[in-house]
């Protein structure tokens, strides 16, 4: 099985999600999204496939998320594309679907 993980190696949840994929024998493409951020269109596609809103994928703990408190989905996606630190991680994509690996065990749902 192939999987893509939008990964931050400094994040313990992201590392745990990656380990679950590797332990399952997945062929993993690692995208360090802080270095290579997904486009606004790709983010919109990922969230749609996950059945979640961009707001649900917003890393609200970041100071830059505060001005987005009442923003619409398009504004949030645009902000994430400009500042990938606003993207909650890890996002994982397989042929079975997309999920936000929080908690990391959720990754098993799309294996």
N, CA, C and O atoms as CSV, one atom per row, in Angstrom:
chain,resi,resn,atom,element,x,y,z
A,1,UNK,N,N,0.840,-1.181,0.000
A,1,UNK,CA,C,0.000,0.000,0.000
A,1,UNK,C,C,0.882,1.241,0.000
A,1,UNK,O,O,1.910,1.298,0.676
A,2,UNK,N,N,0.454,2.231,-0.776
A,2,UNK,CA,C,1.149,3.512,-0.814
A,2,UNK,C,C,0.451,4.488,0.116
A,2,UNK,O,O,-0.770,4.460,0.270
A,3,UNK,N,N,1.243,5.346,0.729
A,3,UNK,CA,C,0.709,6.373,1.620
A,3,UNK,C,C,1.562,7.626,1.479
A,3,UNK,O,O,2.767,7.558,1.238
A,4,UNK,N,N,0.913,8.755,1.635
A,4,UNK,CA,C,1.618,10.036,1.690
A,4,UNK,C,C,1.308,10.644,3.042
A,4,UNK,O,O,0.152,10.711,3.459
A,5,UNK,N,N,2.358,11.088,3.724
A,5,UNK,CA,C,2.170,11.750,5.017
A,5,UNK,C,C,2.723,13.165,4.903
A,5,UNK,O,O,3.864,13.372,4.488
A,6,UNK,N,N,1.902,14.121,5.275
A,6,UNK,CA,C,2.324,15.516,5.371
A,6,UNK,C,C,2.850,15.653,6.790
A,6,UNK,O,O,2.084,15.705,7.752
A,7,UNK,N,N,4.152,15.710,6.898
A,7,UNK,CA,C,4.887,15.380,8.110
A,7,UNK,C,C,5.738,16.540,8.608
A,7,UNK,O,O,6.306,17.306,7.830
A,8,UNK,N,N,5.807,16.643,9.938
A,8,UNK,CA,C,6.754,17.539,10.601
A,8,UNK,C,C,7.592,16.650,11.513
A,8,UNK,O,O,7.087,16.172,12.529
A,9,UNK,N,N,8.861,16.416,11.175
A,9,UNK,CA,C,9.677,15.504,11.967
A,9,UNK,C,C,9.892,15.959,13.414
A,9,UNK,O,O,10.324,15.161,14.245
A,10,UNK,N,N,9.604,17.209,13.726
A,10,UNK,CA,C,9.763,17.702,15.101
A,10,UNK,C,C,8.526,17.435,15.958
A,10,UNK,O,O,8.545,17.672,17.166
A,11,UNK,N,N,7.460,16.946,15.343
A,11,UNK,CA,C,6.195,16.715,16.044
A,11,UNK,C,C,6.073,15.246,16.437
A,11,UNK,O,O,6.183,14.362,15.588
A,12,UNK,N,N,5.848,14.988,17.711
A,12,UNK,CA,C,5.748,13.596,18.177
A,12,UNK,C,C,4.555,12.873,17.566
A,12,UNK,O,O,4.662,11.689,17.247
A,13,UNK,N,N,3.426,13.546,17.394
A,13,UNK,CA,C,2.243,12.908,16.794
A,13,UNK,C,C,2.517,12.538,15.339
A,13,UNK,O,O,2.087,11.484,14.869
A,14,UNK,N,N,3.220,13.393,14.644
A,14,UNK,CA,C,3.569,13.129,13.260
A,14,UNK,C,C,4.541,11.948,13.181
A,14,UNK,O,O,4.395,11.081,12.320
A,15,UNK,N,N,5.518,11.914,14.064
A,15,UNK,CA,C,6.463,10.778,14.094
A,15,UNK,C,C,5.734,9.475,14.417
A,15,UNK,O,O,6.045,8.434,13.837
A,16,UNK,N,N,4.772,9.521,15.335
A,16,UNK,CA,C,3.998,8.325,15.677
A,16,UNK,C,C,3.160,7.862,14.487
A,16,UNK,O,O,3.071,6.663,14.223
A,17,UNK,N,N,2.552,8.790,13.776
A,17,UNK,CA,C,1.777,8.437,12.588
A,17,UNK,C,C,2.649,7.796,11.524
A,17,UNK,O,O,2.250,6.815,10.898
A,18,UNK,N,N,3.834,8.343,11.317
A,18,UNK,CA,C,4.779,7.776,10.355
A,18,UNK,C,C,5.180,6.363,10.773
A,18,UNK,O,O,5.257,5.469,9.930
A,19,UNK,N,N,5.432,6.156,12.047
A,19,UNK,CA,C,5.813,4.822,12.538
A,19,UNK,C,C,4.697,3.804,12.298
A,19,UNK,O,O,4.972,2.655,11.951
A,20,UNK,N,N,3.451,4.215,12.480
A,20,UNK,CA,C,2.315,3.316,12.225
A,20,UNK,C,C,2.305,2.904,10.758
A,20,UNK,O,O,2.111,1.731,10.439
A,21,UNK,N,N,2.514,3.864,9.872
A,21,UNK,CA,C,2.547,3.557,8.444
A,21,UNK,C,C,3.687,2.600,8.112
A,21,UNK,O,O,3.495,1.624,7.386
A,22,UNK,N,N,4.861,2.880,8.640
A,22,UNK,CA,C,6.020,2.037,8.365
A,22,UNK,C,C,5.840,0.638,8.948
A,22,UNK,O,O,6.176,-0.351,8.297
A,23,UNK,N,N,5.314,0.548,10.163
A,23,UNK,CA,C,5.082,-0.760,10.791
A,23,UNK,C,C,4.067,-1.582,10.007
A,23,UNK,O,O,4.120,-2.812,10.021
A,24,UNK,N,N,3.149,-0.915,9.327
A,24,UNK,CA,C,2.129,-1.604,8.528
A,24,UNK,C,C,2.685,-2.029,7.165
A,24,UNK,O,O,1.999,-2.700,6.393
A,25,UNK,N,N,3.916,-1.640,6.877
A,25,UNK,CA,C,4.531,-2.023,5.616
A,25,UNK,C,C,4.176,-1.135,4.442
A,25,UNK,O,O,4.397,-1.510,3.291
A,26,UNK,N,N,3.631,0.033,4.719
A,26,UNK,CA,C,3.248,0.953,3.645
A,26,UNK,C,C,4.490,1.527,2.968
A,26,UNK,O,O,5.530,1.732,3.593
A,27,UNK,N,N,4.343,1.775,1.679
A,27,UNK,CA,C,5.355,2.495,0.921
A,27,UNK,C,C,5.036,3.975,1.120
A,27,UNK,O,O,4.079,4.490,0.540
A,28,UNK,N,N,5.833,4.656,1.936
A,28,UNK,CA,C,5.472,5.992,2.406
A,28,UNK,C,C,6.238,7.088,1.666
A,28,UNK,O,O,7.467,7.074,1.592
A,29,UNK,N,N,5.484,8.025,1.130
A,29,UNK,CA,C,6.060,9.260,0.613
A,29,UNK,C,C,5.933,10.284,1.730
A,29,UNK,O,O,4.831,10.576,2.195
A,30,UNK,N,N,7.058,10.823,2.152
A,30,UNK,CA,C,7.069,11.806,3.234
A,30,UNK,C,C,7.191,13.197,2.629
A,30,UNK,O,O,8.148,13.502,1.916
A,31,UNK,N,N,6.206,14.030,2.927
A,31,UNK,CA,C,6.225,15.419,2.480
A,31,UNK,C,C,6.415,16.276,3.730
A,31,UNK,O,O,5.511,16.396,4.557
A,32,UNK,N,N,7.596,16.866,3.854
A,32,UNK,CA,C,7.818,17.788,4.970
A,32,UNK,C,C,7.134,19.098,4.592
A,32,UNK,O,O,7.717,19.957,3.930
A,33,UNK,N,N,5.895,19.224,5.025
A,33,UNK,CA,C,5.031,20.296,4.540
A,33,UNK,C,C,5.500,21.687,4.937
A,33,UNK,O,O,5.086,22.665,4.315
A,34,UNK,N,N,6.351,21.809,5.951
A,34,UNK,CA,C,6.875,23.137,6.284
A,34,UNK,C,C,7.906,23.578,5.248
A,34,UNK,O,O,8.077,24.774,5.012
A,35,UNK,N,N,8.597,22.613,4.627
A,35,UNK,CA,C,9.578,22.913,3.582
A,35,UNK,C,C,8.930,22.943,2.201
A,35,UNK,O,O,9.321,23.736,1.344
A,36,UNK,N,N,7.943,22.080,1.986
A,36,UNK,CA,C,7.250,21.951,0.702
A,36,UNK,C,C,5.747,21.974,0.946
A,36,UNK,O,O,5.097,20.931,0.886
A,37,UNK,N,N,5.192,23.143,1.218
A,37,UNK,CA,C,3.769,23.208,1.573
A,37,UNK,C,C,2.863,22.809,0.419
A,37,UNK,O,O,3.137,23.126,-0.738
A,38,UNK,N,N,1.779,22.109,0.744
A,38,UNK,CA,C,0.797,21.795,-0.289
A,38,UNK,C,C,0.099,23.078,-0.739
A,38,UNK,O,O,-0.021,24.041,0.018
A,39,UNK,N,N,-0.350,23.061,-1.971
A,39,UNK,CA,C,-1.071,24.225,-2.499
A,39,UNK,C,C,-2.436,24.331,-1.830
A,39,UNK,O,O,-2.902,23.402,-1.171
A,40,UNK,N,N,-3.045,25.456,-2.014
A,40,UNK,CA,C,-4.395,25.676,-1.502
A,40,UNK,C,C,-5.344,24.626,-2.089
A,40,UNK,O,O,-6.188,24.076,-1.382
A,41,UNK,N,N,-5.195,24.357,-3.388
A,41,UNK,CA,C,-6.052,23.373,-4.057
A,41,UNK,C,C,-5.835,21.971,-3.488
A,41,UNK,O,O,-6.794,21.225,-3.288
A,42,UNK,N,N,-4.587,21.618,-3.229
A,42,UNK,CA,C,-4.299,20.297,-2.665
A,42,UNK,C,C,-4.881,20.176,-1.264
A,42,UNK,O,O,-5.454,19.143,-0.915
A,43,UNK,N,N,-4.739,21.222,-0.462
A,43,UNK,CA,C,-5.331,21.202,0.883
A,43,UNK,C,C,-6.842,21.027,0.802
A,43,UNK,O,O,-7.421,20.235,1.545
A,44,UNK,N,N,-7.475,21.766,-0.100
A,44,UNK,CA,C,-8.929,21.653,-0.255
A,44,UNK,C,C,-9.309,20.226,-0.634
A,44,UNK,O,O,-10.283,19.684,-0.112
A,45,UNK,N,N,-8.549,19.620,-1.534
A,45,UNK,CA,C,-8.801,18.236,-1.946
A,45,UNK,C,C,-8.633,17.272,-0.770
A,45,UNK,O,O,-9.477,16.403,-0.553
A,46,UNK,N,N,-7.552,17.425,-0.016
A,46,UNK,CA,C,-7.298,16.533,1.123
A,46,UNK,C,C,-8.415,16.632,2.158
A,46,UNK,O,O,-8.914,15.610,2.629
A,47,UNK,N,N,-8.806,17.837,2.510
A,47,UNK,CA,C,-9.861,18.001,3.515
A,47,UNK,C,C,-11.192,17.457,3.009
A,47,UNK,O,O,-11.948,16.856,3.773
A,48,UNK,N,N,-11.482,17.664,1.731
A,48,UNK,CA,C,-12.726,17.129,1.168
A,48,UNK,C,C,-12.721,15.601,1.233
A,48,UNK,O,O,-13.720,14.993,1.619
A,49,UNK,N,N,-11.609,14.986,0.860
A,49,UNK,CA,C,-11.523,13.516,0.921
A,49,UNK,C,C,-11.607,13.001,2.345
A,49,UNK,O,O,-12.103,11.900,2.584
A,50,UNK,N,N,-11.122,13.793,3.290
A,50,UNK,CA,C,-11.176,13.398,4.699
A,50,UNK,C,C,-12.556,13.639,5.300
A,50,UNK,O,O,-12.850,13.165,6.397
A,51,UNK,N,N,-13.396,14.370,4.585
A,51,UNK,CA,C,-14.718,14.697,5.114
A,51,UNK,C,C,-14.646,15.696,6.258
A,51,UNK,O,O,-15.451,15.662,7.189
A,52,UNK,N,N,-13.673,16.579,6.169
A,52,UNK,CA,C,-13.499,17.569,7.234
A,52,UNK,C,C,-13.384,18.965,6.630
A,52,UNK,O,O,-13.047,19.125,5.457
A,53,UNK,N,N,-13.663,19.949,7.437
A,53,UNK,CA,C,-13.561,21.331,6.988
A,53,UNK,C,C,-12.124,21.824,7.160
A,53,UNK,O,O,-11.372,21.280,7.969
A,54,UNK,N,N,-11.747,22.841,6.408
A,54,UNK,CA,C,-10.439,23.440,6.641
A,54,UNK,C,C,-10.273,23.912,8.093
A,54,UNK,O,O,-9.180,23.832,8.653
A,55,UNK,N,N,-11.347,24.397,8.690
A,55,UNK,CA,C,-11.269,24.828,10.096
A,55,UNK,C,C,-10.837,23.670,11.000
A,55,UNK,O,O,-10.062,23.866,11.936
A,56,UNK,N,N,-11.338,22.470,10.720
A,56,UNK,CA,C,-10.965,21.297,11.521
A,56,UNK,C,C,-9.500,20.926,11.318
A,56,UNK,O,O,-8.911,20.241,12.153
A,57,UNK,N,N,-8.910,21.377,10.209
A,57,UNK,CA,C,-7.502,21.115,9.941
A,57,UNK,C,C,-6.593,22.260,10.334
A,57,UNK,O,O,-5.393,22.224,10.063
A,58,UNK,N,N,-7.152,23.271,10.968
A,58,UNK,CA,C,-6.393,24.451,11.386
A,58,UNK,C,C,-5.713,24.190,12.725
A,58,UNK,O,O,-6.343,23.741,13.683
A,59,UNK,N,N,-4.433,24.476,12.768
A,59,UNK,CA,C,-3.661,24.319,14.002
A,59,UNK,C,C,-3.916,25.551,14.872
A,59,UNK,O,O,-3.183,26.537,14.802
A,60,UNK,N,N,-4.965,25.476,15.691
A,60,UNK,CA,C,-5.436,26.636,16.451
A,60,UNK,C,C,-4.472,27.081,17.543
A,60,UNK,O,O,-4.598,28.192,18.057
A,61,UNK,N,N,-3.515,26.237,17.905
A,61,UNK,CA,C,-2.550,26.606,18.940
A,61,UNK,C,C,-1.557,27.670,18.459
A,61,UNK,O,O,-0.856,28.284,19.263
A,62,UNK,N,N,-1.507,27.877,17.157
A,62,UNK,CA,C,-0.572,28.865,16.611
A,62,UNK,C,C,-1.144,30.275,16.736
A,62,UNK,O,O,-2.335,30.495,16.513
A,63,UNK,N,N,-0.285,31.224,17.093
A,63,UNK,CA,C,-0.720,32.620,17.217
A,63,UNK,C,C,-1.349,33.132,15.921
A,63,UNK,O,O,-2.305,33.907,15.957
A,64,UNK,N,N,-0.815,32.703,14.786
A,64,UNK,CA,C,-1.315,33.167,13.491
A,64,UNK,C,C,-2.728,32.672,13.209
A,64,UNK,O,O,-3.370,33.164,12.281
A,65,UNK,N,N,-3.228,31.719,13.979
A,65,UNK,CA,C,-4.591,31.212,13.786
A,65,UNK,C,C,-5.628,32.116,14.441
A,65,UNK,O,O,-6.804,32.062,14.080
A,66,UNK,N,N,-5.222,32.934,15.381
A,66,UNK,CA,C,-6.185,33.795,16.103
A,66,UNK,C,C,-7.008,34.687,15.178
A,66,UNK,O,O,-8.223,34.775,15.357
A,67,UNK,N,N,-6.396,35.352,14.194
A,67,UNK,CA,C,-7.202,36.199,13.312
A,67,UNK,C,C,-8.176,35.408,12.437
A,67,UNK,O,O,-9.061,35.993,11.814
A,68,UNK,N,N,-8.021,34.102,12.387
A,68,UNK,CA,C,-8.877,33.266,11.544
A,68,UNK,C,C,-10.073,32.701,12.302
A,68,UNK,O,O,-10.813,31.865,11.782
A,69,UNK,N,N,-10.252,33.166,13.532
A,69,UNK,CA,C,-11.310,32.634,14.403
A,69,UNK,C,C,-12.682,32.635,13.731
A,69,UNK,O,O,-13.440,31.678,13.882
A,70,UNK,N,N,-13.005,33.679,13.005
A,70,UNK,CA,C,-14.319,33.745,12.360
A,70,UNK,C,C,-14.211,33.736,10.831
A,70,UNK,O,O,-15.156,34.112,10.137
A,71,UNK,N,N,-13.060,33.306,10.313
A,71,UNK,CA,C,-12.839,33.299,8.868
A,71,UNK,C,C,-13.589,32.156,8.187
A,71,UNK,O,O,-13.903,31.139,8.805
A,72,UNK,N,N,-13.864,32.348,6.910
A,72,UNK,CA,C,-14.510,31.285,6.139
A,72,UNK,C,C,-13.459,30.286,5.641
A,72,UNK,O,O,-12.256,30.509,5.781
A,73,UNK,N,N,-13.934,29.190,5.063
A,73,UNK,CA,C,-13.048,28.103,4.631
A,73,UNK,C,C,-12.013,28.576,3.612
A,73,UNK,O,O,-10.847,28.188,3.692
A,74,UNK,N,N,-12.424,29.407,2.656
A,74,UNK,CA,C,-11.481,29.878,1.644
A,74,UNK,C,C,-10.352,30.696,2.259
A,74,UNK,O,O,-9.194,30.554,1.867
A,75,UNK,N,N,-10.683,31.536,3.204
A,75,UNK,CA,C,-9.679,32.367,3.866
A,75,UNK,C,C,-8.710,31.490,4.663
A,75,UNK,O,O,-7.504,31.735,4.662
A,76,UNK,N,N,-9.236,30.479,5.334
A,76,UNK,CA,C,-8.386,29.567,6.105
A,76,UNK,C,C,-7.447,28.806,5.180
A,76,UNK,O,O,-6.257,28.682,5.471
A,77,UNK,N,N,-7.969,28.295,4.070
A,77,UNK,CA,C,-7.116,27.574,3.111
A,77,UNK,C,C,-6.014,28.472,2.569
A,77,UNK,O,O,-4.864,28.050,2.446
A,78,UNK,N,N,-6.366,29.697,2.251
A,78,UNK,CA,C,-5.371,30.634,1.732
A,78,UNK,C,C,-4.291,30.902,2.780
A,78,UNK,O,O,-3.103,30.937,2.457
A,79,UNK,N,N,-4.701,31.089,4.024
A,79,UNK,CA,C,-3.740,31.330,5.108
A,79,UNK,C,C,-2.821,30.126,5.299
A,79,UNK,O,O,-1.622,30.291,5.523
A,80,UNK,N,N,-3.371,28.928,5.214
A,80,UNK,CA,C,-2.563,27.713,5.357
A,80,UNK,C,C,-1.539,27.591,4.224
A,80,UNK,O,O,-0.399,27.185,4.450
A,81,UNK,N,N,-1.954,27.944,3.014
A,81,UNK,CA,C,-1.038,27.869,1.878
A,81,UNK,C,C,0.121,28.852,2.027
A,81,UNK,O,O,1.244,28.569,1.611
A,82,UNK,N,N,-0.163,30.004,2.622
A,82,UNK,CA,C,0.867,31.027,2.837
A,82,UNK,C,C,1.739,30.681,4.046
A,82,UNK,O,O,2.956,30.867,4.013
A,83,UNK,N,N,1.115,30.181,5.106
A,83,UNK,CA,C,1.827,29.856,6.346
A,83,UNK,C,C,1.509,28.410,6.738
A,83,UNK,O,O,0.557,28.169,7.481
A,84,UNK,N,N,2.295,27.447,6.247
A,84,UNK,CA,C,1.984,26.035,6.491
A,84,UNK,C,C,2.036,25.629,7.957
A,84,UNK,O,O,1.573,24.544,8.309
A,85,UNK,N,N,2.587,26.472,8.816
A,85,UNK,CA,C,2.567,26.186,10.248
A,85,UNK,C,C,1.136,26.094,10.773
A,85,UNK,O,O,0.894,25.521,11.836
A,86,UNK,N,N,0.191,26.659,10.026
A,86,UNK,CA,C,-1.221,26.631,10.415
A,86,UNK,C,C,-1.899,25.286,10.119
A,86,UNK,O,O,-3.039,25.064,10.527
A,87,UNK,N,N,-1.207,24.399,9.419
A,87,UNK,CA,C,-1.778,23.098,9.057
A,87,UNK,C,C,-1.555,22.118,10.205
A,87,UNK,O,O,-0.422,21.866,10.615
A,88,UNK,N,N,-2.660,21.568,10.718
A,88,UNK,CA,C,-2.553,20.540,11.765
A,88,UNK,C,C,-1.963,19.281,11.135
A,88,UNK,O,O,-2.236,18.964,9.978
A,89,UNK,N,N,-1.157,18.579,11.907
A,89,UNK,CA,C,-0.457,17.411,11.382
A,89,UNK,C,C,-0.631,16.215,12.289
A,89,UNK,O,O,-0.994,16.334,13.459
A,90,UNK,N,N,-0.360,15.062,11.714
A,90,UNK,CA,C,-0.045,14.769,10.323
A,90,UNK,C,C,-1.306,14.512,9.509
A,90,UNK,O,O,-2.274,13.933,10.004
A,91,UNK,N,N,-1.281,14.938,8.288
A,91,UNK,CA,C,-2.318,14.562,7.327
A,91,UNK,C,C,-1.775,13.347,6.581
A,91,UNK,O,O,-0.631,13.350,6.126
A,92,UNK,N,N,-2.588,12.327,6.460
A,92,UNK,CA,C,-2.153,11.089,5.805
A,92,UNK,C,C,-3.148,10.743,4.715
A,92,UNK,O,O,-4.362,10.802,4.915
A,93,UNK,N,N,-2.611,10.379,3.552
A,93,UNK,CA,C,-3.429,10.030,2.392
A,93,UNK,C,C,-3.050,8.642,1.896
A,93,UNK,O,O,-1.872,8.351,1.692
A,94,UNK,N,N,-4.048,7.786,1.702
A,94,UNK,CA,C,-3.868,6.476,1.068
A,94,UNK,C,C,-4.973,6.324,0.033
A,94,UNK,O,O,-5.824,7.201,-0.117
A,95,UNK,N,N,-4.949,5.208,-0.675
A,95,UNK,CA,C,-6.016,4.966,-1.649
A,95,UNK,C,C,-7.366,4.792,-0.965
A,95,UNK,O,O,-8.406,4.941,-1.606
A,96,UNK,N,N,-7.363,4.478,0.327
A,96,UNK,CA,C,-8.612,4.285,1.070
A,96,UNK,C,C,-9.177,5.586,1.629
A,96,UNK,O,O,-10.325,5.618,2.072
A,97,UNK,N,N,-8.390,6.656,1.616
A,97,UNK,CA,C,-8.895,7.918,2.128
A,97,UNK,C,C,-7.810,8.812,2.696
A,97,UNK,O,O,-6.614,8.583,2.514
A,98,UNK,N,N,-8.270,9.834,3.388
A,98,UNK,CA,C,-7.397,10.828,4.015
A,98,UNK,C,C,-7.849,10.986,5.453
A,98,UNK,O,O,-9.045,10.968,5.743
A,99,UNK,N,N,-6.887,11.141,6.354
A,99,UNK,CA,C,-7.255,11.422,7.739
A,99,UNK,C,C,-6.221,12.328,8.378
A,99,UNK,O,O,-5.074,12.418,7.939
A,100,UNK,N,N,-6.664,12.988,9.420
A,100,UNK,CA,C,-5.781,13.748,10.284
A,100,UNK,C,C,-5.386,12.794,11.394
A,100,UNK,O,O,-6.242,12.312,12.136
A,101,UNK,N,N,-4.108,12.520,11.513
A,101,UNK,CA,C,-3.617,11.526,12.470
A,101,UNK,C,C,-3.542,12.047,13.890
A,101,UNK,O,O,-2.475,12.038,14.505
A,102,UNK,N,N,-4.655,12.496,14.408
A,102,UNK,CA,C,-4.761,12.939,15.798
A,102,UNK,C,C,-6.000,12.312,16.395
A,102,UNK,O,O,-7.113,12.716,16.059
A,103,UNK,N,N,-5.844,11.360,17.247
A,103,UNK,CA,C,-4.594,10.744,17.691
A,103,UNK,C,C,-3.979,9.911,16.562
A,103,UNK,O,O,-4.670,9.554,15.607
A,104,UNK,N,N,-2.693,9.606,16.668
A,104,UNK,CA,C,-2.010,8.887,15.590
A,104,UNK,C,C,-2.676,7.564,15.189
A,104,UNK,O,O,-2.565,7.147,14.036
A,105,UNK,N,N,-3.354,6.913,16.110
A,105,UNK,CA,C,-4.007,5.636,15.814
A,105,UNK,C,C,-5.068,5.757,14.721
A,105,UNK,O,O,-5.429,4.760,14.096
A,106,UNK,N,N,-5.569,6.972,14.487
A,106,UNK,CA,C,-6.568,7.182,13.433
A,106,UNK,C,C,-6.026,6.795,12.062
A,106,UNK,O,O,-6.795,6.482,11.152
A,107,UNK,N,N,-4.704,6.816,11.913
A,107,UNK,CA,C,-4.083,6.458,10.635
A,107,UNK,C,C,-4.467,5.031,10.241
A,107,UNK,O,O,-4.600,4.733,9.054
A,108,UNK,N,N,-4.644,4.159,11.215
A,108,UNK,CA,C,-4.996,2.766,10.922
A,108,UNK,C,C,-6.327,2.656,10.158
A,108,UNK,O,O,-6.547,1.677,9.444
A,109,UNK,N,N,-7.200,3.635,10.302
A,109,UNK,CA,C,-8.508,3.612,9.647
A,109,UNK,C,C,-8.409,3.655,8.130
A,109,UNK,O,O,-9.344,3.247,7.441
A,110,UNK,N,N,-7.300,4.140,7.599
A,110,UNK,CA,C,-7.169,4.243,6.138
A,110,UNK,C,C,-6.070,3.322,5.597
A,110,UNK,O,O,-5.595,3.506,4.476
A,111,UNK,N,N,-5.681,2.357,6.381
A,111,UNK,CA,C,-4.693,1.361,5.915
A,111,UNK,C,C,-5.387,0.185,5.282
A,111,UNK,O,O,-4.727,-0.752,4.832
